[in-house]
Amino acid sequence: MERVYRDFRSMGFEILAVNATSQDDQAKAMAYAQEQDLTFPILLDTDGEISNRYRVNSLPTSFFINAQGVIHEVVIGGPMSEALLRIRIQQLLEQAKQGES
């Protein structure tokens, strides 16, 4: 995810990782992020509110959200291949570009 983030962020792509600390250890999650040198924001869902709001029943769950804030696709489970991630992002960026025209 980090490679993809670095490749696409200049085009308006953003990753917001949400760690469900109700199901994970916050310190371990942050240590992992540091070990992997992750530069995208990692938010903490300490009380499960975000997981409930987005109806996350399985981890990981990835939401692809377009430039208008509309959920375009939900991928449940993982790991997701880098190729699949790149295809999804390119589709969203292309849609955003067409919307500007």
N, CA, C and O of each residue as an XYZ file, in Angstrom:
404
protein
N       0.823     -1.184      0.000
C       0.000      0.000      0.000
C       0.869      1.250      0.000
O       0.527      2.251     -0.628
N       1.974      1.189      0.694
C       2.849      2.361      0.762
C       3.387      2.738     -0.611
O       3.399      3.915     -0.972
N       3.836      1.740     -1.383
C       4.348      2.027     -2.735
C       3.264      2.671     -3.589
O       3.518      3.647     -4.294
N       2.078      2.129     -3.524
C       0.962      2.661     -4.310
C       0.630      4.084     -3.853
O       0.396      4.965     -4.680
N       0.611      4.301     -2.562
C       0.341      5.629     -2.020
C       1.367      6.639     -2.536
O       1.005      7.729     -2.978
N       2.625      6.274     -2.477
C       3.677      7.192     -2.932
C       3.572      7.462     -4.432
O       3.865      8.570     -4.882
N       3.162      6.470     -5.201
C       3.041      6.635     -6.652
C       1.853      7.515     -7.047
O       1.928      8.229     -8.047
N       0.767      7.477     -6.287
C      -0.462      8.140     -6.707
C      -0.845      9.389     -5.906
O      -1.742     10.121     -6.323
N      -0.205      9.646     -4.791
C      -0.657     10.761     -3.948
C      -0.556     12.113     -4.635
O      -1.354     13.005     -4.347
N       0.398     12.286     -5.530
C       0.521     13.569     -6.238
C      -0.635     13.791     -7.212
O      -0.827     14.901     -7.709
N      -1.403     12.737     -7.483
C      -2.559     12.834     -8.382
C      -3.864     13.007     -7.611
O      -4.946     12.954     -8.196
N      -3.763     13.210     -6.309
C      -4.954     13.423     -5.502
C      -5.434     12.192     -4.750
O      -6.469     12.239     -4.085
N      -4.701     11.100     -4.846
C      -5.075      9.870     -4.142
C      -4.676      9.965     -2.679
O      -3.611     10.487     -2.349
N      -5.529      9.463     -1.815
C      -5.240      9.478     -0.385
C      -5.604      8.133      0.229
O      -6.602      7.519     -0.150
N      -4.809      7.687      1.159
C      -5.122      6.510      1.969
C      -5.351      7.007      3.388
O      -4.544      7.762      3.931
N      -6.440      6.585      3.973
C      -6.681      6.790      5.392
C      -6.864      5.408      5.988
O      -7.907      4.779      5.808
N      -5.860      4.940      6.692
C      -5.966      3.646      7.347
C      -6.666      3.853      8.679
O      -6.403      4.827      9.385
N      -7.551      2.939      9.017
C      -8.248      3.012     10.298
C      -7.950      1.724     11.047
O      -8.287      0.631     10.591
N      -7.317      1.866     12.195
C      -7.009      0.708     13.012
C      -8.112      0.536     14.048
O      -8.395      1.443     14.831
N      -8.720     -0.627     14.040
C      -9.771     -0.942     15.011
C      -9.101     -1.393     16.301
O      -8.884     -2.586     16.512
N      -8.775     -0.440     17.157
C      -8.039     -0.784     18.375
C      -8.873     -1.618     19.331
O      -8.336     -2.207     20.269
N     -10.189     -1.676     19.103
C     -11.015     -2.559     19.928
C     -10.717     -4.024     19.613
O     -11.028     -4.912     20.407
N     -10.108     -4.271     18.437
C      -9.765     -5.636     18.034
C      -8.260     -5.817     17.848
O      -7.815     -6.867     17.384
N      -7.485     -4.814     18.202
C      -6.055     -4.844     17.969
C      -5.370     -4.087     19.112
O      -6.021     -3.341     19.844
N      -4.105     -4.273     19.254
C      -3.333     -3.550     20.252
C      -2.772     -2.293     19.604
O      -2.011     -2.374     18.640
N      -3.144     -1.134     20.131
C      -2.751      0.149     19.549
C      -1.233      0.292     19.456
O      -0.724      0.723     18.421
N      -0.519     -0.049     20.487
C       0.940      0.083     20.489
C       1.573     -0.791     19.410
O       2.497     -0.359     18.721
N       1.082     -2.011     19.264
C       1.623     -2.911     18.234
C       1.314     -2.384     16.842
O       2.150     -2.474     15.943
N       0.125     -1.839     16.661
C      -0.255     -1.287     15.359
C       0.652     -0.117     14.981
O       1.104     -0.024     13.840
N       0.913      0.757     15.920
C       1.760      1.908     15.641
C       3.219      1.480     15.433
O       3.926      2.061     14.610
N       3.660      0.478     16.170
C       5.019     -0.042     15.981
C       5.157     -0.644     14.582
O       6.176     -0.459     13.918
N       4.130     -1.362     14.143
C       4.133     -1.941     12.789
C       4.233     -0.841     11.740
O       5.001     -0.959     10.785
N       3.460      0.229     11.914
C       3.473      1.342     10.963
C       4.870      1.961     10.887
O       5.340      2.309      9.804
N       5.519      2.094     12.023
C       6.880      2.646     12.038
C       7.868      1.694     11.373
O       8.723      2.124     10.599
N       7.752      0.408     11.671
C       8.649     -0.595     11.078
C       8.530     -0.612      9.560
O       9.526     -0.775      8.855
N       7.303     -0.442      9.059
C       7.054     -0.493      7.625
C       7.262      0.869      6.956
O       7.142      0.985      5.736
N       7.572      1.893      7.747
C       7.790      3.253      7.260
C       6.562      3.764      6.488
O       6.686      4.325      5.399
N       5.384      3.559      7.074
C       4.143      3.998      6.437
C       3.993      5.504      6.601
O       4.127      6.033      7.705
N       3.715      6.184      5.506
C       3.602      7.639      5.544
C       2.162      8.133      5.432
O       1.909      9.324      5.613
N       1.217      7.245      5.139
C      -0.178      7.672      5.072
C      -0.763      7.714      6.486
O      -0.293      7.007      7.377
N      -1.784      8.539      6.685
C      -2.371      8.670      8.024
C      -2.995      7.361      8.510
O      -3.634      6.637      7.746
N      -2.797      7.080      9.784
C      -3.420      5.926     10.423
C      -4.279      6.449     11.562
O      -3.768      6.953     12.562
N      -5.573      6.324     11.398
C      -6.533      6.792     12.383
C      -6.881      5.653     13.319
O      -6.745      4.485     12.954
N      -7.330      5.980     14.525
C      -7.647      4.959     15.517
C      -9.139      4.952     15.825
O      -9.721      5.976     16.186
N      -9.737      3.793     15.678
C     -11.147      3.596     16.045
C     -11.144      2.919     17.412
O     -11.266      1.699     17.519
N     -11.004      3.729     18.444
C     -10.797      3.194     19.787
C     -12.050      2.601     20.418
O     -11.955      1.740     21.292
N     -13.217      3.052     19.985
C     -14.455      2.571     20.607
C     -15.344      1.768     19.662
O     -16.452      1.381     20.033
N     -14.867      1.514     18.446
C     -15.642      0.722     17.494
C     -16.701      1.505     16.746
O     -17.443      0.927     15.953
N     -16.791      2.804     16.977
C     -17.831      3.614     16.333
C     -17.705      3.620     14.809
O     -18.703      3.476     14.102
N     -16.494      3.785     14.309
C     -16.288      3.817     12.856
C     -16.585      2.445     12.256
O     -17.238      2.351     11.217
N     -16.118      1.401     12.893
C     -16.404      0.040     12.404
C     -17.898     -0.207     12.343
O     -18.391     -0.798     11.382
N     -18.620      0.237     13.353
C     -20.075      0.083     13.356
C     -20.726      0.927     12.279
O     -21.606      0.450     11.562
N     -20.306      2.169     12.157
C     -20.915      3.086     11.180
C     -20.754      2.564      9.748
O     -21.669      2.674      8.931
N     -19.584      2.000      9.457
C     -19.315      1.488      8.108
C     -19.625     -0.005      7.978
O     -19.363     -0.618      6.943
N     -20.181     -0.572      9.034
C     -20.598     -1.980      9.051
C     -19.453     -2.930      8.692
O     -19.604     -3.834      7.871
N     -18.320     -2.699      9.324
C     -17.152     -3.554      9.108
C     -17.297     -4.784      9.988
O     -17.325     -4.688     11.215
N     -17.389     -5.942      9.342
C     -17.541     -7.202     10.052
C     -16.314     -8.089      9.933
O     -16.186     -9.084     10.646
N     -15.409     -7.724      9.027
C     -14.229     -8.528      8.770
C     -13.048     -7.590      8.533
O     -13.187     -6.537      7.909
N     -11.897     -7.988      9.039
C     -10.687     -7.192      8.826
C      -9.699     -7.983      7.994
O      -9.535     -9.181      8.223
N      -9.045     -7.364      7.053
C      -9.224     -5.977      6.659
C     -10.442     -5.794      5.753
O     -10.880     -6.729      5.083
N     -10.968     -4.596      5.747
C     -11.991     -4.169      4.804
C     -11.498     -2.861      4.200
O     -11.122     -1.937      4.921
N     -11.503     -2.790      2.874
C     -11.008     -1.599      2.173
C     -12.163     -0.921      1.458
O     -12.951     -1.567      0.767
N     -12.251      0.383      1.634
C     -13.269      1.192      0.982
C     -12.593      2.072     -0.056
O     -11.636      2.784      0.246
N     -13.096      2.017     -1.275
C     -12.617      2.899     -2.331
C     -13.667      3.988     -2.473
O     -14.803      3.731     -2.873
N     -13.269      5.206     -2.140
C     -14.192      6.334     -2.077
C     -13.773      7.342     -3.135
O     -12.604      7.716     -3.221
N     -14.742      7.783     -3.944
C     -14.400      8.695     -5.028
C     -14.211     10.118     -4.524
O     -14.359     10.395     -3.333
N     -13.884     11.015     -5.445
C     -13.574     12.407     -5.091
C     -14.764     13.131     -4.472
O     -14.579     14.130     -3.776
N     -15.974     12.651     -4.710
C     -17.173     13.261     -4.138
C     -17.530     12.672     -2.775
O     -18.513     13.084     -2.160
N     -16.735     11.709     -2.299
C     -16.973     11.106     -0.998
C     -17.948      9.945     -1.019
O     -18.432      9.515      0.028
N     -18.236      9.438     -2.203
C     -19.167      8.314     -2.357
C     -18.376      7.008     -2.404
O     -17.386      6.894     -3.126
N     -18.823      6.039     -1.632
C     -18.166      4.729     -1.647
C     -18.396      4.087     -3.001
O     -19.535      3.846     -3.402
N     -17.316      3.815     -3.693
C     -17.355      3.245     -5.036
C     -17.329      1.712     -4.977
O     -17.996      1.033     -5.758
N     -16.544      1.191     -4.034
C     -16.392     -0.262     -3.928
C     -15.895     -0.614     -2.533
O     -15.185      0.167     -1.900
N     -16.272     -1.792     -2.064
C     -15.800     -2.318     -0.790
C     -15.167     -3.678     -1.063
O     -15.771     -4.543     -1.698
N     -13.948     -3.850     -0.576
C     -13.247     -5.128     -0.713
C     -13.052     -5.678      0.688
O     -12.387     -5.068      1.526
N     -13.639     -6.838      0.927
C     -13.559     -7.476      2.238
C     -12.491     -8.548      2.202
O     -12.462     -9.391      1.304
N     -11.614     -8.504      3.191
C     -10.557     -9.505      3.281
C      -9.269     -9.022      2.645
O      -9.199     -7.924      2.091
N      -8.294     -9.830      2.732
C      -6.991     -9.468      2.188
C      -6.072    -10.662      2.273
O      -6.495    -11.729      2.716
N      -4.869    -10.520      1.876
C      -4.305     -9.273      1.372
C      -4.760     -8.982     -0.054
O      -5.087     -9.893     -0.815
N      -4.776     -7.713     -0.397
C      -5.144     -7.281     -1.740
C      -3.850     -7.115     -2.531
O      -2.897     -6.510     -2.041
N      -3.814     -7.637     -3.723
C      -2.591     -7.535     -4.515
C      -2.340     -6.090     -4.933
O      -3.269     -5.295     -5.075
N      -1.094     -5.776     -5.121
C      -0.733     -4.426     -5.547
C      -1.335     -4.118     -6.916
O      -1.759     -2.990     -7.166
N      -1.373     -5.110     -7.799
C      -1.948     -4.896     -9.129
C      -3.429     -4.534     -9.028
O      -3.887     -3.614     -9.705
N      -4.175     -5.243     -8.194
C      -5.598     -4.950     -8.020
C      -5.782     -3.562     -7.426
O      -6.655     -2.811     -7.861
N      -4.980     -3.221     -6.451
C      -5.052     -1.905     -5.825
C      -4.792     -0.805     -6.853
O      -5.505      0.198     -6.887
N      -3.785     -0.990     -7.680
C      -3.465      0.002     -8.708
C      -4.606      0.164     -9.718
O      -4.916      1.283    -10.127
N      -5.219     -0.928    -10.114
C      -6.338     -0.863    -11.067
C      -7.494     -0.074    -10.469
O      -8.055      0.800    -11.131
N      -7.856     -0.372     -9.228
C      -8.971      0.325     -8.569
C      -8.697      1.824     -8.469
O      -9.577      2.643     -8.731
N      -7.480      2.169     -8.089
C      -7.116      3.579     -7.931
C      -7.127      4.288     -9.277
O      -7.640      5.401     -9.390
N      -6.570      3.658    -10.283
C      -6.564      4.272    -11.619
C      -7.986      4.515    -12.117
O      -8.255      5.539    -12.744
N      -8.894      3.584    -11.843
C     -10.287      3.772    -12.238
C     -10.891      4.992    -11.546
O     -11.547      5.807    -12.195
N     -10.680      5.123    -10.257
C     -11.229      6.259     -9.515
C     -10.614      7.576     -9.976
O     -11.324      8.572    -10.115
N      -9.320      7.595    -10.211
C      -8.669      8.814    -10.668
C      -9.149      9.202    -12.066
O      -9.323     10.386    -12.358
N      -9.360      8.226    -12.915
C      -9.878      8.494    -14.264
C     -11.293      9.055    -14.196
O     -11.620      9.994    -14.922
N     -12.132      8.495    -13.338
C     -13.479      9.026    -13.159
C     -13.447     10.461    -12.662
O     -14.229     11.297    -13.114
N     -12.554     10.742    -11.742
C     -12.423     12.103    -11.216
C     -11.971     13.058    -12.318
O     -12.453     14.188    -12.406
N     -11.056     12.603    -13.147
C     -10.556     13.411    -14.244
C     -11.663     13.695    -15.252
O     -11.781     14.815    -15.750
N     -12.471     12.688    -15.551
C     -13.582     12.874    -16.495
C     -14.633     13.815    -15.922
O     -15.281     14.556    -16.662
N     -14.800     13.784    -14.612
C     -15.762     14.657    -13.958
C     -15.354     16.113    -14.021
O     -16.203     17.001    -13.949
N     -14.050     16.369    -14.156
C     -13.538     17.736    -14.257
C     -13.751     18.315    -15.646
O     -13.812     19.533    -15.815
N     -13.864     17.440    -16.641
C     -14.000     17.888    -18.037
C     -15.380     18.435    -18.335
O     -15.650     18.850    -19.462
